[in-house]
Amino acid sequence: MKMPVSFLPKGLLKQMLTRENILRLSPEYQQRYEQAERDSNAETSWLDVTDQLQRQVVREFHLEEEMDEALLCLRSATQIYPDLKEIPLYVRYNRARQGDLQIGDTAPNVPVVKLNGEESDLVEQFTSSPTVLISGSYS
């Protein structure tokens, strides 16, 4: 697997990650996260709040002209520079868990969005063609 690369210097990414932590802990963003998590019918999810926060960081560092590339660097910083893993709160306090599924278990039938944007479900994918699942998070 090819390692991601960054057009942003390591020192700048370190500053950006530190700023992201400050914003994540700010009363404003804590309230926005709380609202997104409390209201399941809200137009904004916690992932949207994180996206907005990270875009704010990119703008604060005057990288808006390279927004997409700068976001990718920020979101990949700990893969590009593993020694930066001690900075992001979401890496240090990762609340994700391994899960309950074991090899041989029947997978739950969950919604799937195909690369072309078409919605389906997992069982339908297994019955129609060979399937590769790729998932991830930018939180």
Steps between C-alpha positions, in 0.01 A plus 500: 500500500637840402538750784322831455719805454447859607571826327478658845812498720487284811532803728199666339292183530597482867374856552179422310433187708557699820258769381245232408517369859440848640196545278363152581508584870358850463153565644374592150600170339407292804152649475487429126609137555247459780219640285593273208508191724183590691280565199495196272281694255745792481629606161852496645666183634811491717696418185375823342608692810846343475520589131407861577756512782779366280409743221523782755851384593604498134363854454674624816830379354422685173480184288149552362624497140625143559205403723453141378871419497556666841205309650643174370838582656340596832286187506797279404758672719543208741547254214753729330685579824428223755674695779216756481253239633540644849337829395146441363243441772304265276807276467608514866147441630363282222169356621457262208483139596584180321137389464313178566526321165725199479624302201211284379226727637221613271553864412209731587305640208606867505454786251772530235579790269666390178779701340250635246287638788226239464363372830455132570542259788774254584302182435404622153869558422602152605235336287564703184879503464832458681532773760784698654408728788707808572413724790659782686459814701637849489416579856 
